[in-house]
Amino acid sequence: MRFITFIAVVALSFSAYADHHVQGAVGDGAFVALMVKAKDPDAYISMLKANAAPFEAIGSSMAGACVTKTGADYPGQMFIWNAFDSVEQAMASTDKYDPMKATPELTAIREVQYNVMFKPLKPFNLQPNSERLWRLEISPQNLRPFVDKITELEDALRAAGHKVNLGVFQPIGGGVHETIHLRAVSPTYGASGKILDDAYSGAAWMSIWSEATALIDRVVSDNFEHCELIFERK
């Protein structure tokens, strides 16, 4: 019964998109994220930067790392992401790499939590750095209107002089762990703080944010992360 309910929710989510397709386009490609607990995140990232072979083997177009900086569920919370040109390629990568069969060097430095795929629900500029991540529960009928409001908000923030990329991502195969992701990406933490200063000062664009948040059923978590690019296909 739980499986049937899950399929119904997924179907409704995509149906909601079909019903509102004229209002906005989904983003390109897909992402695969491997959530881990790292003993030393910096050392783990350095190890990955030194060996591009795994990223090349699975056909990743880009890859990066995100380390949780505030509100971590556990020490060393982070994930490695791989970007692909399509959902097909993202799913095919799971046949090419099993994170549970890693080298002894990797096994010694990190503990795998789970992996998940994500589809961007709006165009998104991949320029990682200071990133605020909200995990959100949103009813299927409100998902497309929420994405439209976030797109409107992004335009308003940029018009106000903020360098920011907003992304909304739908999990695919996220189990009980993942919900809709909202990301606000700035070039520095200071730039992220400037947006918050404007928000607390009553910026005009806050009315759009209020309309967007009215469509959210529940905020599951709210974190800041530091993200960086560690591989790019030549």
VMD Tcl script that draws the C-alpha trace (Angstrom):
set ca {
  {0.00 0.00 0.00}
  {2.84 2.43 0.86}
  {4.44 1.71 -2.53}
  {1.16 2.39 -4.34}
  {0.77 5.65 -2.41}
  {4.32 6.68 -3.35}
  {3.67 6.01 -7.05}
  {0.47 8.04 -6.85}
  {2.27 11.02 -5.29}
  {5.01 10.92 -7.94}
  {2.41 10.69 -10.70}
  {0.53 13.67 -9.26}
  {3.74 15.67 -9.06}
  {4.53 15.16 -12.71}
  {0.86 15.65 -13.62}
  {0.96 19.02 -11.88}
  {3.88 19.95 -14.08}
  {2.10 18.85 -17.23}
  {-0.92 20.95 -16.29}
  {1.22 24.09 -15.85}
  {3.93 23.56 -18.48}
  {3.27 26.88 -20.21}
  {4.24 28.83 -17.07}
  {7.84 27.72 -16.89}
  {10.41 25.24 -18.11}
  {12.19 22.61 -16.07}
  {15.97 22.74 -15.85}
  {18.37 20.74 -17.95}
  {19.83 17.40 -16.98}
  {19.84 15.70 -13.59}
  {22.03 15.23 -10.54}
  {23.12 12.25 -8.50}
  {24.10 12.99 -4.89}
  {25.97 10.68 -2.55}
  {25.34 11.66 1.07}
  {28.25 10.79 3.35}
  {29.70 11.24 6.83}
  {33.35 12.24 6.40}
  {35.99 12.00 9.12}
  {37.88 14.85 7.44}
  {35.82 16.59 4.70}
  {38.79 18.59 3.40}
  {40.97 15.49 3.07}
  {38.15 13.59 1.39}
  {37.59 16.37 -1.15}
  {41.33 16.63 -1.84}
  {41.43 12.90 -2.50}
  {38.60 13.19 -5.02}
  {40.19 16.18 -6.76}
  {43.37 14.16 -7.27}
  {41.60 11.37 -9.14}
  {39.13 12.26 -11.89}
  {38.86 8.68 -13.18}
  {35.67 7.76 -11.25}
  {33.84 10.85 -12.55}
  {34.94 10.13 -16.10}
  {33.95 6.46 -15.79}
  {30.33 7.23 -14.89}
  {29.99 9.92 -17.58}
  {29.61 12.90 -15.26}
  {29.61 16.30 -16.97}
  {30.53 18.04 -13.70}
  {30.98 17.00 -10.11}
  {31.34 18.81 -6.83}
  {31.17 18.64 -3.06}
  {28.91 20.34 -0.54}
  {29.84 20.46 3.16}
  {27.15 21.39 5.69}
  {28.26 24.45 7.66}
  {25.24 25.20 9.88}
  {22.62 22.94 11.43}
  {24.38 19.68 10.57}
  {22.62 16.48 11.58}
  {26.00 14.91 12.39}
  {29.72 15.86 12.29}
  {31.19 15.59 8.81}
  {27.84 15.91 7.02}
  {28.40 16.46 3.31}
  {27.64 15.06 -0.10}
  {29.28 14.57 -3.48}
  {27.19 15.49 -6.49}
  {27.49 14.53 -10.14}
  {25.73 16.45 -12.92}
  {24.49 14.68 -16.04}
  {23.00 15.86 -19.31}
  {19.82 13.81 -18.82}
  {17.93 11.70 -16.30}
  {18.76 8.72 -18.51}
  {22.48 9.30 -18.04}
  {22.07 9.93 -14.33}
  {20.22 6.67 -13.81}
  {22.64 4.76 -16.03}
  {25.51 5.90 -13.80}
  {24.15 3.73 -11.00}
  {25.12 0.68 -13.06}
  {28.67 1.97 -13.41}
  {29.52 2.74 -9.78}
  {28.51 1.20 -6.47}
  {29.53 3.52 -3.60}
  {29.40 0.57 -1.20}
  {32.24 -1.09 -3.12}
  {34.73 1.76 -2.82}
  {38.48 1.47 -2.38}
  {39.84 0.89 1.14}
  {41.22 4.45 1.07}
  {37.74 5.91 0.52}
  {36.07 3.54 2.97}
  {38.53 4.63 5.65}
  {37.77 8.32 5.25}
  {34.01 8.42 4.77}
  {30.82 6.52 5.61}
  {28.07 6.36 2.98}
  {24.62 7.37 4.19}
  {22.54 7.06 1.00}
  {22.40 8.26 -2.59}
  {19.62 10.00 -4.51}
  {18.87 11.58 -7.89}
  {17.44 15.06 -8.40}
  {15.71 16.77 -11.32}
  {15.94 20.59 -11.47}
  {12.42 21.99 -11.84}
  {13.59 25.36 -13.18}
  {16.67 26.58 -15.08}
  {19.62 26.80 -12.72}
  {23.10 28.28 -13.15}
  {25.60 25.88 -11.62}
  {27.99 28.26 -9.84}
  {28.55 26.65 -6.41}
  {29.74 28.50 -3.31}
  {27.66 29.79 -0.38}
  {24.42 27.84 -0.49}
  {21.36 27.88 1.74}
  {19.40 24.65 1.43}
  {15.81 24.17 2.56}
  {14.23 20.72 2.46}
  {10.51 21.29 1.94}
  {7.29 19.33 1.88}
  {5.02 20.75 -0.83}
  {1.70 19.31 -2.00}
  {1.79 18.17 -5.66}
  {-0.82 20.74 -6.72}
  {1.32 23.54 -5.25}
  {4.64 22.44 -6.70}
  {4.43 24.21 -10.07}
  {3.04 27.44 -8.57}
  {5.88 27.34 -6.03}
  {8.51 26.98 -8.77}
  {6.92 29.87 -10.67}
  {7.11 32.07 -7.55}
  {10.77 31.14 -6.99}
  {11.52 32.07 -10.59}
  {9.80 35.42 -10.03}
  {11.75 35.89 -6.79}
  {15.06 35.19 -8.50}
  {14.33 37.88 -11.08}
  {13.40 40.35 -8.34}
  {16.54 39.61 -6.30}
  {18.76 40.11 -9.32}
  {16.94 43.34 -10.21}
  {17.72 44.49 -6.65}
  {21.42 43.96 -7.31}
  {21.94 40.56 -5.71}
  {24.11 37.94 -7.42}
  {22.09 34.83 -6.70}
  {20.92 31.60 -8.30}
  {17.77 29.93 -7.00}
  {17.10 26.28 -7.71}
  {14.22 23.91 -6.99}
  {14.99 20.20 -7.20}
  {12.71 17.18 -7.07}
  {14.19 13.96 -5.62}
  {13.98 10.73 -7.61}
  {14.45 7.60 -5.54}
  {15.13 9.58 -2.36}
  {13.49 7.05 -0.05}
  {12.32 8.49 3.26}
  {15.27 10.90 3.37}
  {14.55 13.50 0.71}
  {11.91 16.07 -0.10}
  {11.84 19.05 -2.47}
  {15.08 21.05 -2.27}
  {15.20 24.84 -2.52}
  {18.70 26.30 -2.96}
  {19.79 29.93 -2.78}
  {23.34 30.18 -4.11}
  {25.54 33.26 -3.69}
  {29.20 33.85 -4.66}
  {30.20 34.42 -0.99}
  {28.74 34.06 2.48}
  {28.80 37.86 2.72}
  {26.57 38.03 -0.35}
  {24.18 35.57 1.30}
  {24.16 37.77 4.40}
  {23.38 40.86 2.34}
  {20.23 39.19 1.03}
  {19.18 38.44 4.61}
  {19.89 42.02 5.69}
  {17.60 43.25 2.92}
  {14.95 40.71 3.90}
  {14.96 41.84 7.53}
  {14.78 45.45 6.34}
  {11.54 44.75 4.53}
  {12.74 44.61 0.91}
  {9.96 44.81 -1.69}
  {10.75 41.32 -2.99}
  {9.81 39.85 0.40}
  {6.17 39.90 -0.71}
  {7.07 37.34 -3.40}
  {8.88 35.21 -0.82}
  {5.77 35.33 1.38}
  {3.61 34.16 -1.51}
  {6.05 31.32 -2.20}
  {6.26 30.17 1.42}
  {2.46 30.13 1.66}
  {2.61 27.16 -0.74}
  {4.90 25.15 1.58}
  {3.36 22.54 3.87}
  {6.43 22.10 6.10}
  {10.08 23.12 6.30}
  {11.92 19.87 7.06}
  {15.38 21.40 7.47}
  {17.32 24.60 6.83}
  {21.11 24.58 6.43}
  {23.98 26.57 5.00}
  {26.52 24.64 2.94}
  {29.78 25.42 1.24}
  {29.87 23.88 -2.23}
  {32.63 23.69 -4.81}
  {33.30 22.26 -8.24}
  {35.86 19.43 -8.18}
  {35.53 17.99 -11.70}
  {34.48 19.28 -15.12}
  {34.42 17.16 -18.26}
  {36.72 18.51 -20.95}
}
mol new
graphics top color blue
foreach p $ca { graphics top sphere $p radius 0.5 }
foreach p [lrange $ca 0 end-1] q [lrange $ca 1 end] { graphics top cylinder $p $q radius 0.2 }
display resetview
